[in-house]
Amino acid sequence: MATAELFKKMTALNEFHLPTALFRGKYMEAIALMEHYGIPIDIETLMILKENWLQIQERLIKEIDKDYGVYDGTTFKRTKFEQYLINNNISWVRTKEGYLELKDETFK
């Protein structure tokens, strides 16, 4: 009864647009399901990624690091990065201890 009364009052408003309200309701239903069950994922693709993660990482690093030379295998090397900065005359923020600042925000 209360819901019907609320609907009558809402439809009496000039700003009320039924198709938009119905769309929003469907959206909220989908969000509630995701909050309850979790975000849906492609399990098959996730398993492929998990099974091949090291090879994917190695390929990405090989492709990207060819221009920088700052990795040893899959390990980022601070000393190699520092040499890259020196070789390319790039100034970089340092910590109060004098180390290169390697926080994500600094790279951004």
C-alpha positions in Angstrom: 0.0 0.0 0.0 2.8 2.4 0.9 4.6 1.7 -2.3 1.6 2.4 -4.4 1.1 5.7 -2.5 4.7 6.6 -3.1 4.4 5.8 -6.8 1.3 8.1 -7.1 3.2 11.0 -5.4 6.3 10.5 -7.6 4.3 10.4 -10.9 2.6 13.6 -9.9 6.0 15.4 -10.0 6.9 17.2 -13.2 10.5 15.9 -13.1 9.4 12.2 -12.9 10.2 10.2 -16.0 8.9 6.6 -15.8 11.3 5.0 -18.4 14.3 6.6 -16.6 13.0 5.4 -13.2 12.5 1.9 -14.5 16.0 1.8 -16.0 17.5 3.1 -12.7 15.6 0.3 -10.9 17.0 -2.4 -13.2 20.5 -0.8 -12.7 20.1 -0.9 -8.9 19.0 -4.6 -9.1 22.2 -5.4 -11.0 24.3 -3.5 -8.5 22.6 -5.3 -5.6 23.4 -8.7 -7.2 27.0 -7.8 -7.8 27.3 -6.6 -4.2 25.8 -9.9 -3.0 27.6 -12.3 -5.3 30.6 -10.3 -6.4 31.6 -8.8 -9.7 31.0 -11.3 -12.5 34.1 -12.5 -14.2 35.1 -14.7 -17.1 36.4 -17.8 -15.2 37.8 -19.4 -18.3 39.9 -16.4 -19.2 40.9 -15.9 -15.5 42.2 -19.5 -15.4 44.2 -18.9 -18.6 45.7 -15.7 -17.2 46.6 -17.5 -13.9 48.2 -20.5 -15.7 50.3 -18.2 -18.0 50.9 -15.2 -15.7 54.7 -15.6 -15.5 55.0 -15.9 -19.3 52.7 -12.9 -19.8 54.7 -10.9 -17.3 58.0 -11.9 -19.0 56.7 -10.9 -22.5 55.4 -7.6 -21.3 58.6 -6.8 -19.5 60.7 -7.8 -22.5 58.7 -5.6 -24.8 58.5 -2.6 -22.6 62.0 -2.8 -20.9 63.9 -2.9 -24.2 63.7 0.9 -24.2 64.7 1.3 -20.5 66.8 -1.7 -19.4 65.7 -1.5 -15.7 64.6 -5.1 -15.1 66.6 -8.2 -14.4 64.2 -11.0 -15.4 60.9 -9.9 -13.8 62.6 -7.9 -11.0 62.7 -4.1 -11.2 66.3 -2.9 -10.4 66.7 0.4 -8.6 70.3 0.7 -9.7 69.5 0.1 -13.4 66.7 2.7 -13.1 69.1 5.2 -11.5 71.6 4.6 -14.4 68.8 5.1 -16.9 67.9 8.4 -15.3 71.6 9.5 -15.3 72.1 8.4 -18.9 69.0 10.4 -20.0 69.6 13.4 -17.8 66.3 13.0 -16.0 66.0 14.5 -12.5 64.0 12.4 -10.0 62.6 12.8 -6.6 64.5 11.3 -3.8 63.6 10.2 -0.3 65.1 12.0 2.7 67.6 9.1 2.9 68.7 9.9 -0.6 67.1 6.9 -2.4 65.1 7.2 -5.5 61.4 7.7 -4.7 59.6 4.7 -6.2 56.0 5.3 -5.1 53.3 4.9 -7.8 52.4 8.6 -7.4 56.0 9.6 -8.3 55.9 7.6 -11.5 52.5 9.2 -12.4 
